[in-house]
Amino acid sequence: MEADGETVISWHSKALWDLRKNDVADDETALRLSKILRDNRHTLMSVLQRIAGAGYFTFLATFLELEYAEQKVEFINLHIENHFTQFDCISYVSRKTKYVEEQKARRCQVAFESLQNYFRKATRNAYVVTTSQIEGGIVNILRYLEHSSLEIQELDKLISEILSSSSVVLGEKNFRTIVDHIPVEHHVNFVEAKNEITIVMQLAAVELSNQWNSDRYVRGELNLDS
């Protein structure tokens, strides 16, 4: 699929994927890559938690691509052919309804709660890659985000207040009042911060790739939910 031009891996895992995808030759090496990609995800989530801990919630919300809720998607001539799902094209119709607002609010609520709870799972066998270079990259990310506009800083405070509520229902209701203020076009410092995250994940990819033959990945049990 990738050879045909399809994007098969998320931006934050692409560096590791590119380093090791050609080493997958059988079930064991496929399993090994799955384990390494899992720890790549743990490392990313650790970075995102650092950003959340510093209170830069608006920046994190831009990763949710809330604008997609404004489109109704329809697959034209959807059918099964030779055991594969086929369609002629995808139709996108703009929509502005109360449901769109609710969907955006729900996505924000679930995403931020999931981030808060990610490392609280007692059985999570998380390995987070860290080096002095990676730590320096995280410092750079936070430094870029310090330079947000007063409007973004105020939005950060509002999101923080919403997340401090113990009521899920109230949280969703409050998110509805602010979701349309989350920027679709990213500010310069947001772009710089995301570029720095990409660099951090490239550094993590090298560290993880270098452990390709370690016991953690060759012999360890796989639990993709851990």
N, C-alpha and C positions, 0 to 999 in steps of 0.2 A: 504493500500500500504506500509506503513512504517513497519507494522508487517511482511510483506513479504520480508523485506530487502531493500526496495527502499528508497532513500534519497528524502524527500519531502519538506525540508526546507533549506534555505541557512545557511551557517556557522554562519553568523552574527546575525541570528534570532533564532538559535537553542536553546539557553539557555531559552529564553522567551517561545518558543513553548513547550519545555519540562516541563516548570513550569505550563502551563495552558491548554495544549491540551486536557487533560482528564476532564476539566471542561466544555467543549462544549457539551451541551445536546440538544439544540434546536436552532432555528433561531436566537433568541435574543443573546444567549451566543456565537454563531458563529460570529455574527455581532460585538459583544463586543471584541472578540479576534482580529478581523480584524482591529478595531480601535486602539487597543494596539500595534499591529504589525506595523501599520502605524507610530506611534510615536517612535517605536523602529528604524524604517527606518530613521526618521527625526534625531534621535540622532546619528546614524551611519554617515549620510551625514554631520552632524555638525563636527564630528571628522575628516572626510576626508577633509572637507574645511579647518580645522586648519592645516592639513598636507600640503595642497596645498598652504595655505597662508605662510607657512614657506619655500616653494620652493622645496619640495621633490617630484617632479613630476615623476621621474623615478620609485620610489617605488609605486606610485599610478598606473602607467601604467602596472605594473606586474599583477594587478588585472584583467586586460582586457583579459588575456590569448590569446595573439595575435597569438600564435603558431597554434591555431586551424584553422586559415585561410589557413594554409599550407596543409590542408587535404581536399580532395573531399569526401563527405559523400554520400553513396547510401544505401537505404533500400532495401534489397533483398526480393523479393516476397511480396511486400507491397499490402495489400488487406483488405477488410472489412469483418468481420466475426461476426455474432450476434450483429451487430451494434457497434462493437469495431474495431479499426484499429489494424491490426496484421502485423507482418513481421517475416521472419525467422532469419535474422541476419543483422548486419550493416557492410558495407564494407568501409574501409578507404584507400584511395589512396593518396600518397604524391604528391604534386604538387608545382612547382616553376614557377610562371608566373607573368607577370606584374600586373595582376588583384589581386594577393595575396598581393602585395605591396600596391596597391590602397585600398584594403579592410582594411588592418591594419592601414593605414594612416587615413582613414575615421573614423574608430572606435575610434582612439585616439582623433581626432578633435571633434567628437560628444560627447564623454565621458567627456572631459575636459570642453567643453563649457557648458554642462549640469550641471556639478558640480559648475561652476562659477555662473550659473543662478538659481540654485535650490531654494535659499531662497529669490530671488528677486520677486517671484510671489506674487502679491499684495493680492490674496485671500488665500494664504497658511496659514492654521490654525496649524502652527507648534508648537509642544511642544517638547523641547529638555531636556532630563534628565541630570541633573548635580548635583554632590555632590563633596565634597572635595576628596574622593577616586577616583572618575572618573577623576577629574581634575589632580590629581597626576598621574593617568595612562596615560593621554594625554602628560603630561610633560615627562614621561618615553619614550613614543613613539618617541617624537621629539629628545630626547637625544640619543636614539639608531640610529636614522637616521642621526645624526650629524657625525657619524663615517663612512660614505660612502667613497669609494675610490675616488681618484682624477678623474678617468674616469667617475664615476657616477655623481660626482659634476659637471663636464663639461656638461654631458648630461642633468642634471637638468637645467643648464643655457640656453642650446639650446632650450629646451622645453618651458622655460619661455619666450624666445624671440619669438618663434613661436606663443605662445598664446597672445602675446602683439600685434600681427598683426590684423588689422581690416578686413582683407580680408580672407573670408572662403576658397576661391580657393587657395590663396597663402599659407594659413595655411596647407591645405591638401598636397600641393606640397612639402612643407618643411618637413612635417612629414614623407614623403616617404624616405627622405634622412637619417632618424635616426631610423626608427622603427626596423630595424634589429640589432640595437645596444642595444635595451632594453633586459635585461637578462632574459633568460628562467629559468635557475637555479638560485634560489634566494640566495643572499649573506647572511652571518650569521646575520648581523644587520637587514636585511629585515625580516628574519624569526623571530627574537626577537621582532621586531616592530609589526608584524602581530599577534604574540602571545599576545602581550600587548593589541592590539585592541580587541582580543577575550575576554580578561579579563575585559576590559572596558565594552564590551557589556554584559557580564555576570552580572556585577554590575548594569548596566542599566536595565537588565531584572528583577532583584529582585525589584528594585524601581517601575517599571511598574506593575509587578505582584501584588505588594502590593496595587495598586490602582484599582484592579479588580472591586470593588464595588463602585467606585467613580462616581459622576454624569457625568463626562466627557465621560465615556465609557458606562454607563448604559442608559443615557438619551440623550446624544449628537447625533447630526446628523452625518451620515457617508458620507464622501467625500474622496474616496480613491485617488483622484487626488490632494487633498489639502495638 
